[in-house]
Amino acid sequence: MMSSFLQVLLDGILNGLVYALVAAGLSMIWGVMDVINFAHGEFLMVGMYVSYWIGFFLNVDPLYSWIAAGIFLFILGAVTYKLIIKNSLGKSAMAPLLATFGLSMVLKNFCMNRFTPNFRILQGTILEGKTLSVGGAILSVPQLATALFALVVLGVLYWMLKKTRLGWAIQATAMDSEAAELMGIKTENIYLLVFGIGGACVGITGGLMTSYLAVYPEVGSLFSLIAFVVVALGGFGSIPGALLAAILIGLVESFSGFYIAAVVKYVAVFAVYIAVILVRPKGLFGW
């Protein structure tokens, strides 16, 4: 019984750490710009495809190809802001959301057309099939490595926001963009950078996840939905909030799926979400 409990607990924490990194970029974009990037899940999918094809053609392991995935998604995020978000801001509240929804459809259908809907699994990775025993619980080493790396990236992102001039500029822009402009902060550059960082976070996650998850055009849909829940629970723009909310979601998903039924685990997740939002609409650690 104790080993089963520990297994479920650790699985929930590992899943939560991955969810946290997926949600961190979305949280920054939402918190700073008050824009919902509906294509966030498709950005994850693109990052996974980048890592997969680099591994397939160049035999580069996801432990290294995440760098290329992160850079590619940073560029994609910056281009998305420059060509789509910038031109839709100020027109109507729904314009950025609808624009990114259209982008998500373009990315998903492009990958479906070019790569087919088939599941693709990268074979022969460095960590493939490796496990670690902890108190009777069996952990997947690829998933453990992804979760630990996510924790490191979140720590670096939090340090950047709290301890650097760039981070202060981002927080100032999130609090009052007009006042930030008057203080000499180029908010246009901040918005571009934030969208790039948001893309890079999800790109890094996707690049690492290729070591243990199959890649297919719909892979980002569920992660996108969970990321929205994590951001709303944790508070817009809060990295610690995203981390805490993501671990909470991971644990609720894991324990409800094991002790109740697998088919109700997302019912439990959204029930917790509704309960928290009713008590604290700004989330746990909103700016």
FINU-200715 format. One record per residue (C-alpha): residue number from 0; x, y, z. Coordinates in Angstrom, 2 decimals, decimal comma. Layout:
BEGIN
seq|px|py|pz
NUM|X|Y|Z $
...
# end
This chain:
BEGIN
seq|px|py|pz
0|0,00|0,00|0,00 $
1|2,80|2,43|0,89 $
2|4,71|1,68|-2,31 $
3|1,56|2,29|-4,36 $
4|0,95|5,57|-2,55 $
5|4,55|6,64|-3,13 $
6|4,32|5,67|-6,80 $
7|1,18|7,76|-7,29 $
8|2,68|10,67|-5,31 $
9|5,91|10,76|-7,32 $
10|4,09|10,36|-10,64 $
11|1,91|13,33|-9,74 $
12|4,89|15,49|-8,80 $
13|6,81|14,63|-11,97 $
14|3,78|15,35|-14,16 $
15|3,22|18,58|-12,25 $
16|6,77|19,81|-12,88 $
17|6,36|19,22|-16,61 $
18|2,99|21,01|-16,57 $
19|4,64|23,91|-14,74 $
20|7,18|24,54|-17,48 $
21|4,51|24,23|-20,18 $
22|2,41|26,79|-18,30 $
23|5,24|29,19|-17,33 $
24|5,50|30,82|-20,75 $
25|1,73|31,12|-21,07 $
26|1,60|32,64|-17,59 $
27|4,13|35,33|-18,52 $
28|2,34|36,23|-21,76 $
29|-1,04|36,33|-20,06 $
30|0,26|38,26|-17,04 $
31|2,29|40,85|-18,96 $
32|0,14|41,42|-22,05 $
33|-3,29|40,17|-20,96 $
34|-3,29|38,06|-24,12 $
35|-4,31|34,40|-24,35 $
36|-2,10|32,48|-26,75 $
37|-4,51|29,84|-28,01 $
38|-1,70|28,25|-30,06 $
39|0,35|27,42|-26,94 $
40|-0,34|23,69|-27,22 $
41|0,60|23,72|-30,90 $
42|3,88|25,45|-29,97 $
43|4,58|22,44|-27,74 $
44|3,77|20,11|-30,64 $
45|6,12|22,03|-32,96 $
46|8,90|21,79|-30,35 $
47|8,40|18,04|-30,16 $
48|8,54|17,70|-33,94 $
49|11,74|19,78|-34,09 $
50|13,39|17,51|-31,54 $
51|12,02|14,37|-33,20 $
52|13,24|15,19|-36,71 $
53|16,65|16,31|-35,45 $
54|16,91|12,97|-33,66 $
55|15,58|11,02|-36,65 $
56|17,79|12,58|-39,34 $
57|20,87|13,70|-37,38 $
58|20,78|11,14|-34,55 $
59|20,91|13,90|-31,92 $
60|19,41|12,87|-28,59 $
61|16,60|14,95|-27,01 $
62|19,02|15,63|-24,13 $
63|20,74|17,97|-26,61 $
64|18,14|18,76|-29,27 $
65|15,98|20,63|-26,73 $
66|18,35|23,56|-27,34 $
67|17,36|23,73|-31,01 $
68|13,68|23,30|-30,10 $
69|13,89|26,14|-27,58 $
70|15,62|28,49|-30,03 $
71|13,19|27,64|-32,83 $
72|10,16|28,27|-30,61 $
73|11,67|31,52|-29,30 $
74|11,86|32,71|-32,89 $
75|8,35|31,41|-33,63 $
76|7,01|33,21|-30,56 $
77|8,70|36,48|-31,51 $
78|7,45|36,22|-35,10 $
79|3,94|35,44|-33,81 $
80|3,97|38,63|-31,78 $
81|5,40|40,74|-34,60 $
82|3,07|39,52|-37,35 $
83|-0,12|38,53|-35,51 $
84|-0,42|39,81|-31,94 $
85|0,92|43,31|-32,57 $
86|-1,54|43,83|-35,43 $
87|-4,52|42,54|-33,42 $
88|-3,94|44,42|-30,16 $
89|-6,28|47,34|-29,53 $
90|-8,86|46,26|-32,10 $
91|-11,09|44,20|-29,82 $
92|-10,68|42,00|-26,77 $
93|-11,32|38,88|-28,85 $
94|-8,99|39,73|-31,74 $
95|-5,72|38,26|-30,29 $
96|-7,55|35,14|-29,06 $
97|-9,17|34,51|-32,44 $
98|-5,90|35,25|-34,24 $
99|-3,95|32,73|-32,15 $
100|-6,80|30,22|-32,53 $
101|-6,35|30,56|-36,29 $
102|-2,59|30,10|-35,87 $
103|-3,20|26,92|-33,86 $
104|-5,33|25,52|-36,68 $
105|-2,67|26,41|-39,25 $
106|0,13|24,75|-37,28 $
107|-1,91|21,65|-36,45 $
108|-3,18|21,09|-39,98 $
109|0,20|21,84|-41,54 $
110|1,83|19,15|-39,40 $
111|-1,04|16,77|-40,08 $
112|-0,64|17,34|-43,82 $
113|3,14|17,06|-43,90 $
114|3,72|14,42|-41,21 $
115|0,35|12,54|-41,23 $
116|-1,67|11,91|-38,01 $
117|0,54|8,91|-37,17 $
118|2,23|8,60|-33,78 $
119|6,03|8,83|-34,05 $
120|8,34|7,61|-31,30 $
121|12,05|8,37|-31,27 $
122|13,97|5,13|-30,88 $
123|17,38|4,54|-29,32 $
124|17,53|7,61|-27,08 $
125|20,15|7,73|-24,33 $
126|17,64|7,33|-21,50 $
127|15,23|4,98|-23,30 $
128|13,83|2,24|-21,05 $
129|15,85|3,28|-18,00 $
130|14,10|3,30|-14,62 $
131|14,95|4,23|-11,06 $
132|13,63|2,53|-7,93 $
133|12,75|4,83|-5,00 $
134|11,22|3,16|-1,93 $
135|9,49|0,56|-4,06 $
136|8,25|3,08|-6,61 $
137|9,53|2,80|-10,18 $
138|10,32|6,07|-11,91 $
139|10,94|6,59|-15,62 $
140|14,38|8,18|-15,95 $
141|13,44|10,16|-19,12 $
142|10,41|11,64|-17,34 $
143|12,47|12,29|-14,20 $
144|15,14|14,09|-16,23 $
145|12,50|16,23|-17,96 $
146|10,87|17,13|-14,63 $
147|14,19|18,06|-12,98 $
148|15,23|20,09|-15,99 $
149|11,86|21,87|-15,89 $
150|12,54|22,77|-12,25 $
151|15,94|24,24|-13,19 $
152|14,48|26,30|-16,06 $
153|11,70|27,59|-13,79 $
154|14,32|28,58|-11,21 $
155|16,34|30,48|-13,81 $
156|13,18|32,18|-15,10 $
157|12,16|33,21|-11,58 $
158|15,66|34,53|-10,83 $
159|15,58|36,54|-14,06 $
160|12,22|38,11|-13,16 $
161|13,19|38,97|-9,58 $
162|16,90|39,79|-9,72 $
163|17,65|41,38|-13,09 $
164|16,83|44,73|-14,69 $
165|15,11|42,88|-17,52 $
166|12,89|41,06|-15,04 $
167|12,01|44,31|-13,28 $
168|11,16|45,86|-16,64 $
169|8,87|42,92|-17,43 $
170|7,10|43,24|-14,07 $
171|6,77|47,01|-14,47 $
172|5,26|46,56|-17,93 $
173|2,82|44,00|-16,54 $
174|1,72|46,36|-13,74 $
175|1,33|49,54|-15,83 $
176|2,60|49,69|-19,39 $
177|2,03|53,44|-19,75 $
178|3,97|54,25|-16,59 $
179|6,72|51,87|-17,73 $
180|6,93|53,77|-21,03 $
181|7,30|57,06|-19,12 $
182|10,17|55,53|-17,13 $
183|12,02|54,77|-20,36 $
184|11,11|51,08|-20,72 $
185|10,56|50,06|-24,33 $
186|7,40|48,06|-23,78 $
187|7,26|47,01|-27,43 $
188|10,57|45,18|-26,99 $
189|9,33|43,69|-23,70 $
190|6,23|42,28|-25,39 $
191|8,35|40,78|-28,18 $
192|10,76|39,25|-25,67 $
193|8,00|37,87|-23,45 $
194|6,33|36,14|-26,38 $
195|9,71|34,71|-27,37 $
196|10,39|33,47|-23,82 $
197|6,92|31,94|-23,69 $
198|7,65|30,05|-26,89 $
199|11,11|29,00|-25,68 $
200|9,73|27,53|-22,43 $
201|7,24|25,33|-24,22 $
202|9,81|24,50|-26,92 $
203|12,31|23,27|-24,32 $
204|9,58|21,15|-22,71 $
205|8,56|19,65|-26,04 $
206|12,17|18,97|-26,99 $
207|12,75|17,00|-23,79 $
208|9,40|15,20|-23,82 $
209|10,28|13,56|-27,15 $
210|12,51|11,17|-25,21 $
211|9,48|9,38|-23,72 $
212|6,31|10,59|-25,48 $
213|5,01|9,94|-28,99 $
214|4,77|12,92|-31,34 $
215|1,59|13,56|-33,37 $
216|-0,32|16,68|-34,48 $
217|-2,85|16,58|-31,60 $
218|-0,29|16,02|-28,83 $
219|-0,42|19,61|-27,57 $
220|-4,19|19,88|-27,12 $
221|-4,43|18,36|-23,63 $
222|-1,28|20,10|-22,41 $
223|-2,67|23,42|-23,63 $
224|-5,89|22,92|-21,69 $
225|-4,03|21,99|-18,52 $
226|-1,71|24,99|-18,97 $
227|-4,72|27,33|-19,01 $
228|-5,96|25,77|-15,77 $
229|-2,51|26,05|-14,17 $
230|-2,17|29,72|-15,11 $
231|-5,64|30,58|-13,82 $
232|-4,99|28,72|-10,56 $
233|-1,46|30,00|-10,00 $
234|-2,14|33,61|-10,91 $
235|-1,36|35,47|-14,08 $
236|2,36|36,11|-14,41 $
237|3,43|34,23|-11,28 $
238|6,14|31,57|-11,74 $
239|5,88|30,22|-8,13 $
240|2,10|30,21|-8,55 $
241|2,37|28,25|-11,79 $
242|4,72|25,74|-10,13 $
243|2,48|25,22|-7,10 $
244|-0,69|25,02|-9,18 $
245|0,91|22,60|-11,63 $
246|2,05|20,25|-8,86 $
247|-1,44|20,45|-7,33 $
248|-2,98|19,57|-10,70 $
249|-0,48|16,73|-11,18 $
250|-1,28|15,26|-7,75 $
251|-5,05|15,57|-8,19 $
252|-4,81|13,92|-11,60 $
253|-2,58|11,12|-10,32 $
254|-4,47|10,30|-7,09 $
255|-7,97|10,56|-8,58 $
256|-6,94|8,45|-11,58 $
257|-5,48|5,73|-9,35 $
258|-7,83|5,65|-6,36 $
259|-11,11|6,50|-8,09 $
260|-10,98|5,80|-11,84 $
261|-8,83|6,89|-14,75 $
262|-11,85|8,29|-16,58 $
263|-12,60|10,83|-13,81 $
264|-9,11|12,26|-13,25 $
265|-9,76|15,35|-15,37 $
266|-13,17|15,78|-13,78 $
267|-11,33|16,05|-10,45 $
268|-8,80|18,50|-11,94 $
269|-11,48|20,89|-13,16 $
270|-13,48|20,53|-9,93 $
271|-10,43|21,72|-7,98 $
272|-9,95|24,53|-10,48 $
273|-13,53|25,75|-10,05 $
274|-13,28|25,55|-6,25 $
275|-10,07|27,62|-6,09 $
276|-11,28|30,22|-8,59 $
277|-14,52|30,72|-6,64 $
278|-12,53|31,44|-3,46 $
279|-9,67|33,42|-5,07 $
280|-10,44|34,63|-8,62 $
281|-6,91|36,08|-9,12 $
282|-5,31|32,70|-8,49 $
283|-2,96|31,66|-5,72 $
284|-0,10|34,07|-6,41 $
285|-1,33|36,58|-8,98 $
286|0,65|39,80|-9,48 $
# end
